[in-house]
Amino acid sequence: MVSLQQVRSCDRVMENSQQYVTIQQPLKLDAKHYGYWKVSIKQAIQSDEMDAWFVVEEGWTAPVVMDAKGLEIPKSKKD
């Protein structure tokens, strides 16, 4: 169960997503630590770039380009 103090702490952390998360010890992903882990990971991804967070929420699609015939083909990794 997450305490009210932990929720308030998480709210303060989420207010400024441009600050990086400082992790003093390994995060334990279990029911007891899930609330902290969830906020910490979300903040770390968002602080890097918001587009990265949109990929987490919406899913990633491979970039494509149009060939000479007008068909979409996967964009090469070097491009």
N, C-alpha and C positions, 0 to 999 in steps of 0.2 A: 504494500500500500504506500502511495506517495503522500508525504506530509504536506501541509499547507506551506510550510517554510520552503520545502523543495520546489513547490510550484511557483512561489513568488521569486525564488532564486532563478528558476528557469525563465520566468517572464523577463527579469532584468537582463539575462543573457541574450534573449531574443530581441530586445529593444535595439541593440546596435549590432547588426549582423556583419559589420565590417571589421570587428575585432576577431583575432584568431583565438581558437581554443587552446589553452595551455593544459596539457594532460600530464599530471604528476605521476600517475601510475596507470598500468594497463586498464582499459575499460572492460568490465565484465558484462557480457551480454547475457543476462538472465532476468527473471521476473523482478528481482529486487532492485536491479540497477537499470532497468530498461528506460525509465523516464529520463534519467540523466544522460544515458547513452544516446537516446533519440535526439535530444536537444543539442548535445555536443556535436554529433555527426552532421546534423542539419546545418548548424551554424558554421562548421568547418567548410562544408561544401558551398554554402551561400557566400561566405566571405572570400572564397577563391573567385567565383564568378556566378552570377545569378543564372546564366544560361546553363551552367552545369546542374543547378538545382531543378530547372525545368525539365531536363533530361531524366532526372530521377523520378519526377512526378508523372511526366507524360510519355516517357519511353524514347529511345533513340532510333532514328532512322538513318540509314546510310545515305550519304550525299550522292546525287545523280547529276549527270550532264546529258545534254541532247546531242545525239550523233547527227550526221549529215542527212539521214532519212527522217529525222524528227522523233526518233525513239529515245526513251530515257535509258541510259546505261549507267552502271555504277561508276562513280568517279574513282580514278586510280589513286592509290595511296600517295604517290609522289606529287600529285596535283593538289 
